[in-house]
């Protein structure tokens, strides 16, 4: 004679196993079809965020689906309520852990994509840490641990650590301020009040890296950088005005000088790769100098580092054109008036 309790036990496990397998298979099919559909949609969008999301979370879908299928299966399993409660908590904790890891991985990959490469690494680290901390708190809350008590204890400990690490935290919060308020961004060309120039390579948790044009790295503590006067040559626009002062002899035909200089400036502005082709050069006479009539030519370069190439090409072309036209750029000289004669001497 078959024991009825054993039959009920086997029936219970069979139902539980059937629910688990059915849920896992249906979940896998739904995931496969849904993933393909989402992949097709992501290819139509110009942004890379959806592609990164699918790529980074793809390996977590099946484990999450399997754990989710375990929840109804456990409810039909012939186990005591206390054990069922423990298993459910473990399954939920596993789901929360996988979701936390997937979110952390997505954040890290998103910061590494082309859309976010200009963002400081400090933001990436802080965001990933916040995701992990939030996930950990949810897991602990699911496990029945009193979070308020834990946060209180951590708050007291954090205060003691903060007092001991005050300089480090000062740099950390200064780095967060620079990353969020964005007076400078990764890739910008800046000049500090002490004369240091360079491209912003990264804003870290302690210091900001500047790469000088000589390819040297300069490390500036974030707290010090936040208190400095900074000239950002890439904000609000990377294009840079270049003003060049030129002098011509007093006996020059100024209208002819203007025409020739503007022609040269327009040629440089439209032909030199480092120049802003949309800019129209401007020439203005402004001073009767001691040995010349001075004027300014206003050009515009595409960026601060392009100024040197633009100045170089303009000066060469202007000198060649002035020589062809017979326009003299005088040397500095001083005229001394003596009774009955004039004497010109170099200054």
C-alpha positions in Angstrom: 0.0 0.0 0.0 1.4 3.3 -1.0 1.8 6.0 1.6 -0.5 8.9 0.7 1.8 11.4 2.5 4.7 10.3 0.2 2.5 10.7 -2.9 1.5 14.2 -1.8 5.1 15.1 -1.2 6.1 13.8 -4.7 3.2 15.7 -6.3 4.2 18.9 -4.5 7.8 18.6 -5.7 6.6 17.7 -9.2 4.3 20.8 -9.4 7.1 23.0 -8.0 9.6 21.6 -10.5 7.1 22.0 -13.4 6.5 25.6 -12.5 10.2 26.3 -12.3 11.0 24.7 -15.7 7.9 26.2 -17.4 8.7 29.7 -16.0 12.4 29.3 -17.0 11.5 28.2 -20.6 8.9 30.8 -21.1 11.2 33.4 -19.7 14.0 32.4 -21.9 11.8 32.5 -25.0 10.4 35.9 -24.0 13.9 37.2 -23.3 15.2 35.9 -26.7 12.4 37.4 -28.7 12.3 40.6 -26.7 16.1 41.0 -26.9 16.0 40.7 -30.7 13.3 43.2 -30.9 15.1 45.7 -28.7 18.3 45.1 -30.6 16.6 46.1 -33.9 15.1 49.2 -32.3 18.5 50.2 -30.8 20.1 50.1 -34.2 17.6 52.7 -35.4 18.4 55.2 -32.7 21.4 57.6 -33.0 22.4 57.3 -29.3 24.7 54.6 -28.0 23.0 54.4 -24.6 20.5 51.7 -25.5 23.2 49.6 -27.2 25.4 49.8 -24.1 22.4 48.9 -21.9 21.7 45.8 -24.0 25.3 44.7 -24.3 26.1 45.1 -20.6 22.9 43.4 -19.2 22.6 40.6 -21.7 24.4 38.1 -19.5 22.2 38.9 -16.5 18.8 38.3 -18.1 18.7 34.4 -17.8 19.9 34.2 -14.2 17.3 36.9 -13.2 14.6 35.0 -15.1 15.5 31.7 -13.5 15.5 33.2 -10.0 12.2 35.0 -10.7 10.7 31.6 -11.7 11.9 30.1 -8.4 9.5 32.3 -6.4 6.2 30.7 -7.5 7.9 27.3 -7.5 9.0 27.7 -3.9 5.4 28.5 -2.9 4.2 25.2 -4.1 7.1 23.2 -2.8 6.3 20.9 0.2 8.6 22.6 2.7 7.9 24.1 6.0 6.9 27.8 6.0 10.0 28.9 7.8 12.3 27.3 5.3 10.1 28.7 2.4 10.5 32.2 3.8 14.3 31.8 4.0 14.5 30.5 0.4 12.3 33.3 -0.9 14.6 35.9 0.8 17.7 34.2 -0.7 16.1 34.3 -4.1 15.1 37.9 -3.8 18.6 38.8 -2.6 20.1 37.0 -5.6 17.8 39.0 -7.9 18.8 42.3 -6.2 22.5 41.3 -6.4 22.3 40.6 -10.1 20.4 43.8 -10.8 23.0 45.8 -8.8 25.9 44.2 -10.7 24.2 44.8 -14.0 23.5 48.5 -13.2 27.1 49.0 -12.0 28.4 47.4 -15.2 26.2 49.5 -17.3 27.3 52.7 -15.6 31.0 51.8 -16.1 30.5 50.9 -19.8 28.4 54.0 -20.5 31.2 56.3 -19.2 33.6 54.5 -21.6 31.5 55.1 -24.7 31.9 57.9 -27.2 29.1 59.8 -25.6 30.7 60.0 -22.2 34.4 59.9 -22.8 34.6 63.6 -22.0 33.2 63.0 -18.5 35.5 62.9 -15.5 36.4 59.5 -14.1 35.4 60.8 -10.7 31.7 60.8 -11.8 32.0 57.3 -13.0 33.5 56.1 -9.7 31.0 58.0 -7.6 28.0 56.8 -9.6 29.1 53.1 -9.6 29.8 53.4 -5.8 26.3 54.9 -5.3 24.7 52.1 -7.3 26.6 49.4 -5.3 25.7 51.0 -2.0 22.0 51.3 -2.8 21.9 47.7 -4.0 23.7 46.6 -0.8 21.2 48.4 1.4 18.3 46.8 -0.4 19.8 43.4 0.0 20.4 44.0 3.7 16.9 45.3 4.1 15.6 42.2 2.4 17.6 40.0 4.8 15.8 41.6 7.7 18.7 43.8 8.9 17.7 47.1 10.4 19.1 49.7 8.0 18.4 52.7 10.3 20.5 51.3 13.0 23.3 50.4 10.5 23.2 53.9 9.0 23.4 55.5 12.4 26.4 53.4 13.3 28.0 54.2 9.9 27.3 57.9 10.4 29.2 58.0 13.6 32.1 56.1 12.1 32.0 58.3 9.0 32.3 61.4 11.1 35.4 60.1 12.8 36.9 59.1 9.4 36.0 62.5 7.9 37.9 64.4 10.6 40.9 62.2 10.0 40.8 62.5 6.2 39.8 66.1 6.0 42.4 67.1 3.2 41.4 64.0 1.2 37.7 64.7 1.5 38.3 68.4 0.6 39.9 67.3 -2.7 37.1 64.8 -3.2 34.3 67.3 -2.8 36.2 69.9 -4.8 36.4 67.3 -7.6 32.7 66.7 -7.4 32.1 70.5 -7.6 34.3 70.8 -10.7 32.6 67.7 -12.3 29.0 68.9 -11.7 29.3 72.7 -12.1 31.6 72.1 -15.2 33.7 75.3 -15.2 36.2 73.0 -17.0 35.6 69.8 -18.9 37.7 66.9 -20.0 39.4 68.0 -23.3 39.3 71.7 -22.6 42.4 73.8 -22.9 42.8 75.9 -19.8 45.3 78.3 -18.2 45.6 78.6 -14.4 46.4 81.8 -12.6 50.0 80.7 -12.1 50.5 80.5 -15.9 50.2 76.7 -16.2 48.5 75.7 -19.5 47.3 72.4 -20.7 44.4 70.1 -21.8 42.2 68.7 -19.1 42.9 64.9 -19.2 40.8 63.9 -16.2 39.3 65.0 -12.9 40.0 62.4 -10.4 39.0 61.9 -6.7 42.1 63.7 -5.5 43.6 65.8 -8.4 43.0 67.0 -11.9 45.5 66.0 -14.7 46.6 68.6 -17.2 48.5 67.6 -20.3 50.7 70.4 -21.5 51.5 71.1 -25.2 55.0 69.7 -24.5 53.2 66.4 -23.6 54.0 66.7 -19.9 51.4 65.8 -17.2 50.7 68.3 -14.4 48.8 67.2 -11.4 46.8 69.9 -9.6 44.9 69.1 -6.3 41.2 69.6 -6.8 40.8 71.8 -3.7 43.5 74.2 -4.9 42.1 74.2 -8.5 38.6 75.1 -7.3 40.0 78.2 -5.6 42.1 79.3 -8.6 41.2 81.8 -11.4 41.0 79.7 -14.5 40.9 80.8 -18.1 39.0 78.2 -20.2 39.9 78.7 -23.9 37.3 76.2 -25.0 34.2 77.8 -23.3 31.8 79.0 -24.4 33.3 78.5 -27.9 36.6 77.0 -28.9 37.2 79.7 -31.7 39.8 82.2 -30.7 40.2 85.8 -31.8 43.7 86.6 -32.9 44.7 90.3 -33.0 47.9 91.2 -34.7 49.5 94.7 -34.6 51.4 95.9 -37.7 53.1 99.2 -38.5 53.8 100.8 -41.9 55.9 103.8 -42.9 54.4 107.3 -42.6 54.6 107.9 -46.4 52.5 104.8 -47.1 49.1 105.0 -48.9 46.9 103.8 -46.1 44.0 102.8 -48.3 46.3 100.7 -50.3 47.8 99.2 -47.2 44.3 98.4 -46.0 43.3 96.7 -49.2 46.5 94.6 -49.4 46.4 93.5 -45.8 42.7 92.6 -45.9 43.3 90.5 -49.1 46.1 88.6 -47.3 44.0 88.1 -44.2 41.0 86.8 -46.2 43.3 84.3 -48.0 44.7 83.1 -44.8 41.3 82.9 -43.1 39.9 80.8 -45.9 42.9 78.6 -46.8 44.7 77.8 -43.6 43.1 74.6 -41.9 43.6 76.1 -38.4 41.5 79.2 -39.3 37.8 79.7 -38.8 36.7 80.0 -42.4 33.4 81.7 -41.5 35.2 84.7 -40.0 35.7 87.9 -42.0 39.0 89.7 -41.1 38.8 93.2 -39.7 41.5 95.9 -40.1 41.6 99.1 -38.0 44.2 101.9 -37.9 44.6 103.2 -34.4 47.9 104.9 -33.6 50.5 107.4 -34.9 53.5 105.6 -33.5 57.0 107.0 -33.0 58.2 105.4 -36.3 55.1 104.0 -38.0 51.3 104.2 -38.4 50.0 101.2 -36.5 46.9 99.1 -37.3 45.4 95.8 -36.0 44.2 92.9 -38.0 41.6 90.7 -36.4 41.6 87.0 -37.4 40.0 84.0 -35.8 41.5 80.6 -35.2 39.5 77.4 -34.6 41.0 76.9 -31.2 43.7 78.3 -28.8 46.4 75.9 -30.0 45.7 76.8 -33.6 46.6 80.4 -33.0 50.3 79.9 -33.6 49.8 78.3 -37.1 47.5 81.1 -38.1 49.8 83.9 -36.9 52.8 82.1 -38.6 51.1 81.9 -42.0 49.6 85.4 -41.9 53.0 87.1 -41.1 54.8 85.2 -43.8 52.2 86.0 -46.5 51.9 89.7 -45.4 55.6 90.2 -45.5 55.8 88.7 -49.0 52.9 90.8 -50.2 54.2 94.0 -48.7 57.6 93.4 -50.4 55.8 92.9 -53.7 53.8 96.1 -53.3 56.6 98.2 -52.0 55.0 98.8 -48.6 57.6 99.4 -45.9 57.4 98.1 -42.4 59.9 100.6 -40.8 62.4 99.7 -38.2 62.1 101.6 -34.8 63.8 105.0 -35.1 64.0 108.3 -33.5 64.3 111.7 -35.3 66.4 114.2 -33.5 66.0 117.9 -34.4 69.3 119.9 -34.4 69.7 123.6 -35.3 70.0 123.7 -39.1 69.8 119.9 -39.8 68.1 116.7 -39.0 69.7 113.5 -37.7 68.0 110.2 -37.7 69.4 107.6 -35.2 68.3 104.1 -34.4 66.5 104.0 -31.1 
